[in-house]
């Protein structure tokens, strides 16, 4: 995982963004944030590897994620600490 503040700023007011390697069967990831909202991020292939770019809005934390395959089936899930930078 590689992450940092989007456009600078500081941890208390800035949006966190990053990129994480994904399993070869993952095609999208849905992050659930501490306020109950969710965001969906597609997996992209680069040089035969899969990656997901993501963002975490200011003042929120990721509490869980669900990873989906090409046909929409769940291929994995993780807890929030996995997404901490």
C-alpha positions in Angstrom: 0.0 0.0 0.0 1.1 3.5 -0.8 -0.8 6.5 0.5 -0.7 10.1 1.4 -2.6 13.3 1.5 -4.4 14.3 -1.7 -3.1 17.7 -2.7 -1.2 18.3 0.5 -2.8 19.6 3.6 -2.8 17.9 6.9 -4.2 14.7 8.4 -7.0 16.5 10.2 -8.4 18.3 7.2 -7.1 16.5 4.1 -8.4 13.7 2.0 -6.2 10.6 2.1 -5.5 8.9 -1.2 -3.6 5.8 -2.1 -3.0 2.7 -4.2 -3.0 -0.9 -3.1 -2.2 -4.1 -5.0 -5.2 -6.3 -5.6 -5.6 -10.1 -6.1 -5.9 -11.0 -9.7 -9.6 -11.9 -9.4 -10.6 -8.5 -7.8 -12.3 -6.0 -10.2 -13.8 -3.5 -7.8 -13.5 -2.6 -4.1 -16.2 -1.0 -1.9 -15.0 0.9 1.1 -17.3 1.5 4.0 -16.5 4.6 6.0 -17.0 5.5 9.7 -20.0 7.6 8.9 -21.8 4.7 7.2 -21.2 6.0 3.6 -19.5 3.9 0.9 -17.3 4.5 -2.1 -16.6 2.1 -5.0 -13.2 1.9 -6.7 -12.3 -0.1 -9.8 -9.3 -2.4 -10.0 -7.0 -1.7 -13.0 -4.4 -3.9 -14.6 -0.9 -2.6 -15.1 1.9 -4.9 -16.4 -0.1 -8.1 -15.5 -0.8 -6.9 -11.9 -4.0 -5.5 -10.5 -4.2 -2.3 -8.4 -6.9 -0.2 -6.7 -6.7 3.5 -6.2 -8.7 4.8 -3.3 -9.6 7.9 -1.3 -10.7 8.4 2.3 -12.5 11.7 3.0 -11.2 14.0 5.7 -12.5 13.2 9.2 -13.5 9.6 8.2 -11.9 6.2 8.5 -12.4 2.9 6.6 -14.3 0.4 8.8 -14.4 -2.4 6.2 -14.1 -3.3 2.6 -15.6 -5.8 0.2 -13.8 -7.0 -2.9 -15.8 -8.1 -5.9 -14.9 -10.2 -9.0 -15.8 -9.7 -12.6 -19.2 -11.2 -12.3 -20.1 -9.3 -9.2 -19.5 -12.1 -6.7 -17.7 -11.4 -3.4 -14.1 -12.6 -3.5 -12.9 -11.1 -0.2 -13.4 -8.7 2.6 -11.2 -6.9 5.1 -11.5 -4.9 8.3 -10.7 -1.2 8.6 -7.1 -1.5 10.0 -6.1 -3.0 6.6 -6.7 0.4 5.1 -4.7 2.5 7.6 -1.6 4.3 6.2 
